[in-house]
Amino acid sequence: MAKYAIITSFLGELRDRFCLYNTPRSIAEKLETAAGIPGITGVEMIYPYDFQDFDPVASALRRLNLGVAAVNINVKGEREFIAGSLTSSDPDIRAKAVRFLHEGMDAAAALGCDKVTVCPLSDGYDYAFQADYAGDWRRLRDAFGEAAARRPEIMLCLEYKPNETRVRSTLSDAHATILLIRELGSPNLGITVDLGHALYAGETPARTLSMLTHYGIRPYIHLNDNYRNWDWDLMPGSVNIWDTLEFLWTANAIGYDDWFTFDVFPSRMDPAACFAVSAKMLTALQGIAHTLDPAELNEYRSRGDTPGLIGYVWRRAGLLS
Ligand SMILES: [Mn+2]
């Protein structure tokens, strides 16, 4: 049975470049809300902002019987991080960002959670001649290497994304991230495969998962959707249903038994309703994925019978008789 979680920030007030959405909620209120959503059994917590008062949060998680999918370490939100944090050439700024990684991993350990995820969104560039590309890459690599070595029992999952807030991100795509992890060789470095980031990076998300498996890198999955032009964080399966189905099928095929975390931005809708229907949609898609028999798919592939293969998938999805 797949486990579904929500990133806590999406249960409170949200902001884009122009508008404010929904209502501010304390972390206690967010956890209460999450626990009341059918199909949701866990949360991804934001470090440091959800951890101002650790003990009440830890006891609320226990009381509400909520699992912690991951601790999401925010290395972009502080004012001094806006021009880069883990890649900063200012040693004090970079040291603060690395300290966040250490403390976030400590927080995960204290909650009995096996991993953290980090998306270094202020690390990148906006203009030609602005960046020291190789220097940024080395600083990013060394920061992750240092953090991974400090707590080998906690997975440090790196979340790549093509852009935002920087026009181009240093950790831009799956293959760059694989390269960084291969260079470091730390067994506790994983990759957060955000389905939407993979889609708008021009990847085939199922192939991305397969490449990680090929290289022995553990994935952690964020689910959402978009029109492959930007990170719209729509409900998963609402746009790219076939890519999503193949992604879920591949997750099953590689034996993924970790959380599926909704990274969905519920603008102009009630967050609880958004996540309840997302869990239902995912359960329905998982049901279809489980009916797609690897041996039958392989038979169509080995015969080169593409029309037969597509017809088979559509029959299993209940769209053809
Ligand atoms: Mn994400």
Residues whose N, C-alpha, C, O or C-beta is under 5 A from the ligand:
A	BS01	MN	D194 H222 D263
